[in-house]
Amino acid sequence: MSTGGEGGGGGGGLTIFRYLAKYRGMDSVFKALSDPTRRRVLQLLRQRPMSAGELSEHFPVSKPTMSAHFAVLAGAGLIAAEKTGRTITYRLKMSVVEDALLGFAHTLGWGKKKGAEGKAGGNSGNRWRAIKKEA
Amino acid sequence: MESKPTWYYFAPTLLALGGVLVAANAYERPGRMGPWGAAAAVLAGMALALGAVTRGTQENAGRRRAAESVRAAIVFGGLILVFTLSMTLAKALGTGETGNASERVTMAILGAFLVFTGNAIPKALAPMSGNADREASVQATQRLAGWTWVVTGMAYALGWLVLPRTVAEPMSFVLLPAAMLLIIFQVVRLRRTGQRTA
């Protein structure tokens, strides 16, 4: 299995961890948790299951962007969607380890870029394309 | 064809190793056929269960999850058996007195099993009831149960690995029932809330 062409040398130990993360499907979890918006979605879902509309109200971003975020979270197996009529309800599907990782990610501020705060809605076209690509 | 991950082969490997160890133990101490027969019967039961979950249909997510939990239980059970049989064989061969290391490691494996099962509790979702309050309570209870089980398992395993036996033994007598009582209390509270809101 390829590990991203890191080859031998000094990065051997790290390569094993990356391999394990990829192999156990954890890379998608890390990717999902690296975005502050997605972390906020998970924190909101910790309170109770919510519909896509309810969740979107908390963010100044377009619906397609939110849908792409939901897709990334669902792809990582962190949330589950249930459709009743025309409403999609999302609920948490995080193991204890993933829950703890969310706590760490939030505390350490993973994926936070300087000056990115409050810009979630800005340039939403580019952002949406980036998230779609991730998903 | 989809290739199976490495851990998929842990259970059959452990069972095969267990079989070899039972045979070696029986060869070394043929006078004690009772325990070796019992160990062989347990291994055979585990092999049958493993065969059943491997052959069974895996199309349904619930069945797949059940098969995974059976497989995990076999891995942990197999680990305990293999470790105990190895220690017994080492003792029979006179390769050193291990004190209570066997008991400690067995208890630590049990603790690891608690961590493993607790970790998966919040991920096991039942179909939604349509009642938002109840859904929130169910989720909170599952998260609490998962965290309680994981923390208990970690404390249990760590306690048996590092604490003196005189402390580790009463600790495990207190820890497990306390965790169980906490979870039962939460489930009862959830049921009462559900009956009130229904």
Interface residues (C-beta under 8 A of the other chain):
Chain A: Y23 R46 Q47 R48 P49 G77 A80 E82 T84 T89 R91 L92 K93 M94 S95 V96 V97 D99
Chain B: P5 G118 N119 A120 I121 P122 K123 L125 P127 M128 G130 A132 E135 A136 Q139 R143 G146 W147 V150
